[in-house]
């Protein structure tokens, strides 16, 4: 029975080591590439709303992600948990272990992924079936490649989801909710 996050970390990373080399490369690349996918989706959302009243909201929505990242970074600097790739005996990460002083808890990647997914869902609800699983996969990949404990990514995901949603809803309150548009226009804008 698994008793700790470190034991679960070792179980996942040992499984990761047993996978083919192309899986290692894909996971290592994908852990960062997913962030580019989210950036592209924010750009697409802004582009599709250009010249509409929703454009202001599309432009300020990414600020919620920056806010979630800032909260994660503040927590990380106070807790200063060492990375499992250095702290856990027998750890063999797929990815290069981040430098000393690049703390583990919470995972910034998981925070950013979750906040991107939640914010995009708040401002563009139909995209949720794509972005929520992508964010979960990105968070898991941080353990799979060996640079975070499972509790790091869970905490990061929760910080991203809660802070991202809160700031996105605040943006809607400040900028104004998306206007009600006739159904024909709404379909044309999607």
Residue frames as a rotation matrix with the C-alpha (Angstrom) as fourth column:
UNK 1
0.579 0.815 0.000 0.00
0.815 -0.579 0.000 0.00
0.000 0.000 -1.000 0.00
UNK 2
-0.205 -0.619 0.758 1.25
0.563 -0.708 -0.426 3.49
0.801 0.339 0.494 -0.87
UNK 3
0.224 0.236 -0.946 1.81
0.970 -0.148 0.192 5.54
-0.095 -0.960 -0.263 2.27
UNK 4
0.040 -0.293 -0.955 3.30
0.297 -0.909 0.291 8.78
-0.954 -0.296 0.051 0.98
UNK 5
0.864 0.218 -0.454 3.59
-0.284 -0.533 -0.797 11.11
-0.416 0.817 -0.399 -1.95
UNK 6
-0.066 -0.970 -0.236 7.25
-0.930 -0.025 0.366 10.07
-0.360 0.243 -0.900 -2.29
UNK 7
-0.517 -0.073 0.853 6.22
-0.008 0.997 0.080 6.40
-0.856 0.035 -0.516 -2.66
UNK 8
0.568 0.771 0.289 3.63
0.380 0.066 -0.923 7.33
-0.730 0.634 -0.255 -5.28
UNK 9
0.585 -0.474 -0.658 6.26
-0.718 -0.680 -0.148 9.47
-0.377 0.559 -0.738 -7.02
UNK 10
-0.494 -0.842 0.215 8.62
-0.665 0.526 0.531 6.47
-0.560 0.120 -0.820 -7.19
UNK 11
-0.152 0.534 0.832 5.84
0.358 0.814 -0.457 4.20
-0.921 0.228 -0.314 -8.46
UNK 12
0.837 0.525 -0.153 4.96
0.091 -0.409 -0.908 6.63
-0.539 0.746 -0.390 -11.26
UNK 13
0.418 -0.738 -0.530 8.55
-0.867 -0.499 0.009 7.43
-0.271 0.455 -0.848 -12.24
UNK 14
-0.536 -0.564 0.628 9.54
-0.349 0.825 0.444 3.76
-0.769 0.019 -0.639 -12.27
UNK 15
0.297 0.703 0.646 6.59
0.518 0.449 -0.728 3.10
-0.802 0.551 -0.231 -14.55
UNK 16
0.851 0.002 -0.525 7.71
-0.343 -0.754 -0.560 6.04
-0.397 0.657 -0.641 -16.70
UNK 17
-0.132 -0.988 -0.086 11.19
-0.829 0.063 0.556 4.54
-0.544 0.144 -0.827 -16.96
UNK 18
-0.424 0.007 0.906 9.67
0.153 0.986 0.064 1.29
-0.893 0.166 -0.419 -18.25
UNK 19
0.694 0.720 -0.009 7.98
0.153 -0.161 -0.975 3.05
-0.703 0.675 -0.222 -21.18
UNK 20
0.379 -0.556 0.740 9.62
0.925 0.236 -0.297 3.38
-0.010 0.797 0.604 -24.61
UNK 21
-0.555 -0.743 -0.374 12.06
0.714 -0.656 0.244 6.22
-0.427 -0.132 0.895 -25.30
UNK 22
-0.677 0.343 0.651 9.58
0.375 -0.600 0.707 7.97
0.633 0.723 0.277 -27.62
UNK 23
0.467 0.841 -0.273 7.15
0.657 -0.124 0.743 8.22
0.591 -0.527 -0.610 -24.67
UNK 24
0.078 -0.545 -0.835 9.90
0.879 -0.357 0.315 9.85
-0.470 -0.759 0.451 -22.60
UNK 25
-0.863 -0.456 0.219 10.56
0.501 -0.708 0.499 12.38
-0.072 0.540 0.839 -25.36
UNK 26
-0.280 0.855 0.437 6.86
0.427 -0.297 0.854 13.04
0.860 0.426 -0.282 -25.89
UNK 27
0.553 0.500 -0.666 6.21
0.798 -0.088 0.596 13.54
0.240 -0.861 -0.448 -22.14
UNK 28
-0.210 -0.730 -0.651 9.25
0.803 -0.509 0.311 15.78
-0.558 -0.457 0.693 -21.68
UNK 29
-0.919 -0.077 0.386 8.30
0.334 -0.672 0.661 17.89
0.209 0.737 0.643 -24.72
UNK 30
-0.173 0.975 0.137 4.57
0.523 -0.027 0.852 17.83
0.835 0.219 -0.505 -23.98
UNK 31
0.077 0.180 -0.981 4.93
0.989 -0.139 0.053 19.15
-0.127 -0.974 -0.189 -20.44
UNK 32
-0.550 -0.307 -0.777 5.98
0.255 -0.947 0.194 22.52
-0.795 -0.091 0.599 -21.90
UNK 33
-0.961 0.173 0.213 4.24
0.188 -0.150 0.971 22.32
0.200 0.973 0.111 -25.30
UNK 34
-0.154 0.962 -0.226 0.85
0.959 0.200 0.198 22.23
0.236 -0.186 -0.954 -23.60
UNK 35
-0.080 0.059 -0.995 1.51
0.551 -0.830 -0.093 25.75
-0.831 -0.555 0.034 -22.29
UNK 36
-0.906 -0.264 -0.331 1.99
-0.131 -0.568 0.812 26.89
-0.403 0.779 0.480 -25.90
UNK 37
-0.640 0.755 0.140 -1.33
0.620 0.401 0.674 25.26
0.453 0.519 -0.725 -26.82
UNK 38
0.128 0.693 -0.710 -3.03
0.944 -0.303 -0.126 27.27
-0.303 -0.654 -0.693 -24.09
UNK 39
-0.441 -0.346 -0.828 -1.35
0.133 -0.938 0.321 30.48
-0.887 0.032 0.460 -25.26
UNK 40
-0.995 0.084 0.061 -2.56
0.057 -0.044 0.997 29.76
0.086 0.996 0.039 -28.80
UNK 41
-0.292 0.949 -0.117 -6.10
0.896 0.314 0.313 29.15
0.334 -0.013 -0.942 -27.53
UNK 42
0.050 0.258 -0.965 -6.09
0.630 -0.758 -0.170 32.49
-0.775 -0.599 -0.200 -25.70
UNK 43
-0.769 -0.399 -0.499 -4.86
-0.125 -0.672 0.730 34.13
-0.627 0.624 0.467 -28.90
UNK 44
-0.841 0.512 0.173 -7.54
0.398 0.369 0.840 32.38
0.367 0.776 -0.514 -30.94
UNK 45
-0.030 0.863 -0.504 -10.20
0.992 -0.038 -0.123 33.44
-0.126 -0.504 -0.855 -28.44
UNK 46
-0.183 -0.112 -0.977 -9.06
0.222 -0.973 0.070 37.06
-0.958 -0.204 0.202 -28.72
UNK 47
-0.957 -0.233 -0.175 -8.97
-0.123 -0.222 0.967 36.84
-0.265 0.947 0.184 -32.51
UNK 48
-0.642 0.756 0.131 -12.43
0.675 0.476 0.563 35.35
0.363 0.450 -0.816 -32.82
UNK 49
0.275 0.759 -0.590 -13.86
0.928 -0.371 -0.045 38.16
-0.253 -0.535 -0.806 -30.67
UNK 50
-0.776 -0.596 -0.206 -12.04
0.513 -0.787 0.343 41.04
-0.367 0.161 0.916 -32.35
UNK 51
-0.892 0.399 0.212 -14.37
-0.164 -0.725 0.669 43.93
0.421 0.562 0.712 -33.01
UNK 52
0.079 0.936 -0.343 -17.05
0.331 0.300 0.895 42.57
0.940 -0.184 -0.286 -30.66
UNK 53
0.498 0.158 0.853 -17.97
-0.661 -0.567 0.491 43.58
0.561 -0.809 -0.177 -27.11
UNK 54
0.992 -0.121 -0.019 -16.39
0.109 0.801 0.589 40.29
-0.057 -0.586 0.808 -25.93
UNK 55
0.478 -0.869 0.129 -12.97
0.293 0.019 -0.956 41.45
0.828 0.495 0.263 -27.11
UNK 56
0.115 -0.421 0.900 -12.18
-0.758 -0.623 -0.194 43.29
0.642 -0.660 -0.390 -23.85
UNK 57
0.682 0.190 0.706 -12.94
-0.656 0.585 0.477 40.19
-0.322 -0.789 0.524 -21.83
UNK 58
0.932 -0.362 0.022 -10.88
0.324 0.803 -0.500 38.01
0.163 0.474 0.865 -24.18
UNK 59
0.278 -0.871 0.405 -7.94
-0.019 -0.427 -0.904 40.38
0.960 0.243 -0.135 -23.69
UNK 60
0.005 -0.281 0.960 -8.08
-0.910 -0.398 -0.112 40.55
0.414 -0.873 -0.258 -19.88
UNK 61
0.899 0.438 -0.031 -8.80
-0.391 0.831 0.395 36.84
0.199 -0.343 0.918 -19.29
UNK 62
0.419 -0.793 -0.443 -5.11
0.387 0.597 -0.703 35.81
0.822 0.123 0.557 -19.54
UNK 63
-0.215 -0.483 0.849 -4.36
-0.563 -0.649 -0.512 38.17
0.798 -0.588 -0.133 -16.63
UNK 64
0.686 0.512 0.517 -6.15
-0.723 0.392 0.569 35.66
0.089 -0.764 0.639 -14.37
UNK 65
0.823 -0.466 -0.324 -3.51
0.373 0.875 -0.308 33.09
0.427 0.133 0.894 -15.33
UNK 66
-0.127 -0.897 0.424 -0.74
0.086 -0.436 -0.896 35.53
0.988 -0.077 0.132 -14.41
UNK 67
0.102 0.257 0.961 -2.44
-0.879 -0.429 0.208 36.09
0.466 -0.866 0.182 -11.05
UNK 68
0.963 0.265 0.047 -2.64
-0.260 0.874 0.410 32.35
0.068 -0.408 0.911 -10.36
UNK 69
0.445 -0.879 -0.170 1.03
0.499 0.401 -0.769 31.95
0.744 0.258 0.617 -11.29
UNK 70
-0.184 -0.516 0.836 1.96
-0.388 -0.744 -0.544 34.78
0.903 -0.424 -0.063 -8.92
UNK 71
0.551 0.444 0.706 0.11
-0.825 0.160 0.543 33.12
0.128 -0.882 0.454 -6.03
UNK 72
0.955 -0.216 -0.204 1.85
0.204 0.976 -0.079 29.81
0.216 0.033 0.976 -6.80
UNK 73
0.162 -0.967 0.199 5.25
0.331 -0.137 -0.934 31.49
0.930 0.217 0.298 -6.90
UNK 74
-0.013 -0.100 0.995 4.68
-0.774 -0.629 -0.073 33.24
0.633 -0.771 -0.069 -3.55
UNK 75
0.847 0.361 0.391 3.63
-0.527 0.668 0.525 29.95
-0.072 -0.651 0.756 -1.91
UNK 76
0.784 -0.589 -0.198 6.63
0.399 0.722 -0.566 28.20
0.476 0.364 0.800 -3.47
UNK 77
-0.039 -0.858 0.512 9.06
-0.064 -0.510 -0.858 30.78
0.997 -0.066 -0.035 -2.10
UNK 78
0.167 0.153 0.974 7.68
-0.943 -0.265 0.203 30.40
0.289 -0.952 0.100 1.43
UNK 79
0.902 0.286 0.322 7.54
-0.382 0.877 0.290 26.59
-0.200 -0.385 0.901 1.53
UNK 80
0.147 -0.934 -0.326 10.81
-0.985 -0.110 -0.130 25.87
0.086 0.341 -0.936 -0.32
UNK 81
0.629 0.120 0.768 10.29
-0.273 0.959 0.074 22.15
-0.728 -0.257 0.636 -0.80
UNK 82
-0.445 -0.878 -0.180 13.18
-0.595 0.140 0.791 20.41
-0.669 0.459 -0.585 -2.54
UNK 83
0.144 0.442 -0.886 12.46
-0.965 0.262 -0.026 18.65
0.220 0.858 0.464 -5.83
UNK 84
0.755 0.192 0.627 11.86
-0.413 0.882 0.227 14.90
-0.509 -0.430 0.745 -5.54
UNK 85
0.871 -0.470 -0.143 14.46
0.095 0.448 -0.889 14.26
0.482 0.761 0.435 -8.26
UNK 86
-0.150 -0.934 0.323 17.04
-0.395 -0.243 -0.886 15.38
0.906 -0.261 -0.333 -5.65
UNK 87
-0.238 0.100 0.966 15.30
-0.961 -0.172 -0.218 14.50
0.144 -0.980 0.137 -2.38
UNK 88
0.720 0.592 0.362 13.96
-0.636 0.772 0.001 10.98
-0.279 -0.231 0.932 -3.01
UNK 89
-0.331 -0.861 0.386 16.46
-0.605 0.507 0.614 8.15
-0.724 -0.030 -0.689 -2.83
UNK 90
-0.505 0.044 0.862 16.42
0.441 0.872 0.214 6.11
-0.742 0.488 -0.460 -6.03
UNK 91
0.545 0.723 -0.424 14.77
0.015 -0.514 -0.858 8.82
-0.838 0.461 -0.291 -8.13
UNK 92
-0.639 -0.650 0.412 15.57
0.464 0.102 0.880 8.57
-0.614 0.753 0.236 -11.85
UNK 93
0.195 0.788 -0.584 13.69
-0.081 -0.581 -0.810 11.35
-0.977 0.206 -0.050 -13.62
UNK 94
0.358 0.012 0.934 13.10
0.896 0.275 -0.347 11.44
-0.261 0.961 0.087 -17.36
UNK 95
0.777 -0.035 0.628 13.51
0.239 -0.907 -0.346 15.23
0.582 0.419 -0.697 -17.47
UNK 96
-0.374 -0.926 0.060 16.51
0.412 -0.224 -0.883 17.11
0.831 -0.305 0.465 -16.20
UNK 97
0.188 0.398 -0.898 16.09
0.982 -0.066 0.176 17.99
0.010 -0.915 -0.404 -12.53
UNK 98
0.718 0.126 0.684 15.59
0.244 -0.967 -0.078 21.76
0.651 0.223 -0.725 -12.14
UNK 99
-0.266 -0.928 0.261 18.35
0.081 -0.291 -0.953 23.74
0.961 -0.232 0.152 -10.46
UNK 100
-0.371 0.043 -0.927 18.70
0.919 0.159 -0.361 23.98
0.132 -0.986 -0.098 -6.71
UNK 101
-0.814 0.153 -0.560 16.44
0.125 -0.896 -0.426 26.76
-0.567 -0.417 0.710 -5.45
UNK 102
-0.589 0.719 -0.369 13.76
-0.659 -0.163 0.735 26.05
0.468 0.676 0.569 -8.06
UNK 103
-0.739 0.233 0.633 11.35
-0.518 0.404 -0.754 24.72
-0.431 -0.885 -0.178 -5.47
UNK 104
-0.965 0.258 -0.049 8.84
0.195 0.829 0.524 21.95
0.176 0.496 -0.850 -5.97
UNK 105
-0.298 0.909 -0.291 5.64
0.954 0.287 -0.081 22.86
0.010 -0.302 -0.953 -4.08
UNK 106
0.385 0.727 0.568 3.28
0.037 0.603 -0.797 23.79
-0.922 0.328 0.205 -5.66
UNK 107
-0.351 -0.476 0.806 3.85
0.787 0.317 0.530 22.96
-0.507 0.820 0.263 -9.32
UNK 108
-0.418 0.148 -0.896 3.81
-0.299 -0.954 -0.018 26.13
-0.858 0.261 0.443 -11.42
UNK 109
-0.952 0.076 -0.298 3.11
-0.268 0.272 0.924 24.08
0.151 0.959 -0.238 -14.56
UNK 110
-0.579 0.782 -0.232 0.03
0.794 0.605 0.060 22.54
0.188 -0.149 -0.971 -12.93
UNK 111
-0.255 0.455 -0.853 -1.05
0.467 -0.715 -0.521 25.96
-0.847 -0.531 -0.030 -11.66
UNK 112
-0.641 -0.052 -0.765 -0.74
-0.518 -0.707 0.482 27.55
-0.566 0.705 0.426 -15.09
UNK 113
-0.940 0.291 -0.180 -2.40
0.042 0.621 0.783 24.61
0.340 0.728 -0.595 -16.87
UNK 114
-0.421 0.827 -0.373 -5.37
0.902 0.336 -0.272 24.54
-0.100 -0.451 -0.887 -14.48
UNK 115
-0.230 0.345 -0.910 -5.83
0.199 -0.899 -0.391 28.29
-0.952 -0.272 0.138 -14.51
UNK 116
-0.853 -0.074 -0.517 -5.67
-0.472 -0.314 0.824 28.38
-0.224 0.947 0.233 -18.32
UNK 117
-0.823 0.551 -0.138 -8.27
0.402 0.736 0.544 25.62
0.402 0.392 -0.827 -18.55
UNK 118
-0.247 0.760 -0.601 -10.59
0.887 -0.072 -0.456 27.21
-0.390 -0.646 -0.656 -16.01
UNK 119
-0.394 0.062 -0.917 -10.27
-0.090 -0.996 -0.029 30.72
-0.915 0.072 0.398 -17.41
UNK 120
-0.931 0.057 -0.362 -10.86
-0.361 0.020 0.932 29.51
0.060 0.998 0.002 -20.97
UNK 121
-0.639 0.741 -0.206 -13.88
0.720 0.671 0.179 27.57
0.271 -0.034 -0.962 -19.72
UNK 122
-0.234 0.544 -0.806 -15.27
0.593 -0.577 -0.562 30.69
-0.771 -0.609 -0.187 -18.00
UNK 123
-0.267 0.080 -0.960 -14.91
-0.431 -0.901 0.045 32.87
-0.862 0.426 0.275 -21.12
UNK 124
-0.267 0.122 -0.956 -15.44
-0.933 0.215 0.289 30.16
0.241 0.969 0.056 -23.78
UNK 125
0.050 0.371 0.927 -17.45
-0.815 0.551 -0.177 27.36
-0.577 -0.747 0.330 -22.20
UNK 126
0.883 0.409 -0.231 -17.62
-0.462 0.673 -0.577 25.09
-0.081 0.617 0.783 -25.23
UNK 127
0.252 -0.881 -0.400 -13.88
-0.577 0.195 -0.793 24.46
0.777 0.431 -0.459 -25.08
UNK 128
0.245 -0.122 0.962 -14.01
-0.955 0.142 0.261 22.78
-0.169 -0.982 -0.082 -21.64
UNK 129
0.920 0.129 0.370 -13.94
-0.123 0.992 -0.039 19.18
-0.372 -0.010 0.928 -22.99
UNK 130
0.654 -0.753 0.071 -10.60
0.287 0.160 -0.944 19.95
0.699 0.639 0.321 -24.64
UNK 131
0.079 -0.730 0.679 -8.85
-0.413 -0.644 -0.644 22.13
0.908 -0.230 -0.352 -22.07
UNK 132
0.554 0.145 0.820 -9.73
-0.832 0.132 0.539 20.39
-0.030 -0.981 0.194 -18.79
UNK 133
0.946 -0.247 0.208 -8.26
0.231 0.968 0.099 16.99
-0.225 -0.046 0.973 -19.84
UNK 134
0.475 -0.818 0.326 -5.24
0.320 -0.184 -0.929 18.76
0.820 0.545 0.174 -21.37
UNK 135
0.209 -0.367 0.906 -4.57
-0.753 -0.652 -0.090 20.56
0.624 -0.664 -0.413 -18.07
UNK 136
0.780 0.118 0.615 -4.90
-0.537 0.631 0.560 17.30
-0.322 -0.767 0.555 -16.13
UNK 137
0.861 -0.492 0.125 -2.51
0.485 0.725 -0.488 15.53
0.149 0.482 0.864 -18.50
UNK 138
0.287 -0.780 0.556 -0.01
-0.051 -0.592 -0.804 18.37
0.957 0.202 -0.210 -18.22
UNK 139
0.399 -0.100 0.912 -0.17
-0.895 -0.259 0.363 18.26
0.200 -0.961 -0.193 -14.43
UNK 140
0.912 -0.031 0.410 0.34
-0.107 0.945 0.308 14.48
-0.397 -0.325 0.858 -14.38
UNK 141
0.761 -0.641 0.098 3.24
0.325 0.246 -0.913 14.80
0.561 0.727 0.395 -16.81
UNK 142
0.328 -0.655 0.681 5.20
-0.695 -0.655 -0.296 16.75
0.640 -0.376 -0.670 -14.21
UNK 143
0.414 -0.163 0.895 5.23
-0.698 0.574 0.428 13.68
-0.584 -0.802 0.124 -11.96
UNK 144
0.949 0.022 0.316 5.72
0.164 0.818 -0.551 11.31
-0.271 0.575 0.772 -14.91
UNK 145
0.617 -0.762 0.197 8.90
0.075 -0.192 -0.979 13.12
0.784 0.618 -0.061 -16.02
UNK 146
0.274 -0.488 -0.829 10.10
0.846 0.532 -0.034 13.10
0.457 -0.692 0.559 -12.40
UNK 147
-0.598 -0.591 0.541 10.31
0.329 -0.797 -0.507 16.76
0.731 -0.125 0.671 -11.42
UNK 148
-0.372 0.531 0.762 7.36
-0.803 -0.596 0.023 16.98
0.466 -0.603 0.648 -8.99
UNK 149
-0.954 0.244 0.175 5.72
0.059 0.722 -0.690 14.98
-0.295 -0.648 -0.703 -6.25
UNK 150
-0.457 0.867 0.198 2.03
0.733 0.241 0.636 14.10
0.503 0.436 -0.746 -6.79
UNK 151
0.218 0.580 -0.785 1.03
0.909 -0.413 -0.053 16.49
-0.355 -0.702 -0.618 -3.98
UNK 152
-0.642 -0.502 -0.579 2.85
0.230 -0.847 0.479 19.32
-0.731 0.174 0.660 -5.80
UNK 153
-0.955 0.264 0.132 0.70
0.090 -0.167 0.982 18.94
0.281 0.950 0.136 -8.89
UNK 154
-0.117 0.949 -0.294 -2.54
0.916 0.217 0.337 18.48
0.384 -0.230 -0.894 -6.96
UNK 155
0.040 0.073 -0.996 -1.85
0.703 -0.711 -0.024 21.64
-0.710 -0.700 -0.080 -4.96
UNK 156
-0.841 -0.414 -0.348 -0.78
0.048 -0.699 0.714 23.53
-0.539 0.584 0.607 -8.08
UNK 157
-0.725 0.641 0.250 -3.90
0.477 0.206 0.855 22.40
0.497 0.739 -0.455 -9.92
UNK 158
0.147 0.813 -0.564 -6.12
0.988 -0.099 0.116 23.56
0.039 -0.574 -0.818 -7.06
UNK 159
-0.262 -0.305 -0.915 -4.36
0.400 -0.898 0.185 26.93
-0.878 -0.318 0.357 -6.80
UNK 160
-0.984 -0.176 -0.017 -4.69
0.051 -0.371 0.927 27.43
-0.170 0.912 0.374 -10.56
UNK 161
-0.481 0.869 0.113 -8.33
0.682 0.290 0.672 26.42
0.551 0.400 -0.732 -10.68
UNK 162
0.230 0.609 -0.759 -9.47
0.953 -0.298 0.049 28.45
-0.196 -0.735 -0.649 -7.67
UNK 163
-0.248 -0.386 -0.888 -7.41
0.272 -0.908 0.319 31.60
-0.930 -0.163 0.331 -8.28
UNK 164
-0.976 -0.135 0.170 -7.93
0.191 -0.157 0.969 31.45
-0.105 0.978 0.179 -12.05
UNK 165
-0.263 0.956 0.128 -11.70
0.845 0.164 0.509 31.10
0.465 0.242 -0.851 -11.72
UNK 166
0.252 0.353 -0.901 -11.89
0.832 -0.555 0.015 33.81
-0.495 -0.753 -0.433 -9.07
UNK 167
-0.487 -0.516 -0.705 -9.89
0.102 -0.835 0.541 36.29
-0.868 0.191 0.459 -11.12
UNK 168
-0.909 0.232 0.347 -11.75
0.371 0.071 0.926 35.42
0.190 0.970 -0.151 -14.34
UNK 169
0.059 0.987 -0.150 -15.06
0.961 -0.015 0.277 36.07
0.271 -0.160 -0.949 -12.59
UNK 170
0.102 -0.124 -0.987 -13.66
0.542 -0.825 0.159 39.32
-0.834 -0.552 -0.017 -11.18
UNK 171
-0.890 -0.447 -0.096 -12.64
0.138 -0.463 0.875 40.32
-0.435 0.766 0.474 -14.72
UNK 172
-0.503 0.790 0.350 -16.18
0.722 0.162 0.672 39.66
0.474 0.591 -0.652 -15.90
UNK 173
0.341 0.640 -0.688 -17.49
0.912 -0.402 0.077 41.83
-0.227 -0.654 -0.721 -13.08
UNK 174
-0.115 -0.493 -0.862 -15.05
0.283 -0.848 0.447 44.66
-0.952 -0.193 0.237 -13.89
UNK 175
-0.939 -0.313 -0.141 -15.09
-0.061 -0.251 0.966 44.48
-0.338 0.916 0.217 -17.68
UNK 176
-0.101 0.967 -0.235 -18.67
-0.922 -0.180 -0.344 43.35
-0.375 0.182 0.909 -17.98
UNK 177
-0.072 0.140 0.988 -20.20
0.011 0.990 -0.140 40.01
-0.997 0.001 -0.073 -18.82
UNK 178
-0.950 -0.162 0.269 -20.29
0.249 0.133 0.959 38.82
-0.191 0.978 -0.086 -22.38
UNK 179
-0.546 0.792 -0.273 -23.34
-0.752 -0.607 -0.257 40.47
-0.369 0.065 0.927 -23.96
UNK 180
-0.069 0.633 0.771 -26.36
0.242 0.761 -0.602 38.50
-0.968 0.145 -0.205 -24.95
UNK 181
-0.674 -0.188 -0.715 -26.22
-0.617 -0.388 0.684 38.15
-0.406 0.902 0.145 -28.73
UNK 182
0.439 0.853 -0.281 -28.76
-0.869 0.324 -0.375 36.75
-0.229 0.409 0.883 -31.12
UNK 183
0.508 -0.186 0.841 -28.30
-0.068 0.965 0.255 33.00
-0.859 -0.186 0.477 -31.65
UNK 184
0.911 -0.163 0.380 -27.31
0.409 0.218 -0.886 33.41
0.061 0.962 0.265 -35.32
UNK 185
0.587 -0.735 0.339 -24.47
-0.553 -0.670 -0.496 35.78
0.591 0.104 -0.800 -34.32
UNK 186
0.385 -0.425 0.819 -23.38
-0.792 0.304 0.529 33.53
-0.474 -0.853 -0.220 -31.45
UNK 187
0.717 -0.094 0.691 -23.09
0.286 0.943 -0.169 30.54
-0.636 0.319 0.703 -33.79
UNK 188
0.866 -0.388 0.315 -21.17
0.217 -0.276 -0.936 32.61
0.450 0.879 -0.155 -36.35
UNK 189
0.487 -0.695 0.529 -18.65
-0.781 -0.618 -0.093 33.73
0.392 -0.367 -0.844 -33.67
UNK 190
0.599 -0.264 0.756 -17.82
-0.440 0.679 0.587 30.22
-0.668 -0.685 0.291 -32.47
